[in-house]
Amino acid sequence: MADKLKLAYNRKYLDPQTHTYQGTTQTGYMLALAFGLEPEEQRDAIVANLVDDIMVKHNGHLSGGLIGMQWLMQTLTEIGHPMSHGPSQRRPPSQLGLHAFKRFNTIWERWDYERAIRA
């Protein structure tokens, strides 16, 4: 049953040509990696896409929301890419950025909090 679910998940969400999961989000990559859903032969390329998304596309920032963040740091460590500086980023989008901006002391559900406040 697990193998059938894994196959169905990847058939629905994975583009095997680009090794990207639908939406190309950090959480999308991370969930597949955290739960061992990625095809083994594509694992390295999927990991590379996740790391590229964090380090290049988002300039070292994590972009996952509440659901993704609870798994992201552990998964990055398990796949050999621990990210000690991600949570300590002070510029948005970041957890400490929320605190630095008007001294918020909770983690919001969204990263575009500056726009949300102005609305």
Secondary structure, 3 states (H helix, E strand, C coil): CHHHHHHHHHHHHEECCCCEECCCCHHHHHHHHHCCCCCHHHHHHHHHHHHHHHHHHCCCCCCCCHHHHHHHHHHHHHCCCCCCCHHHCCCCCCHHHHHHCCCCCCCCCCCCHHHHHHC
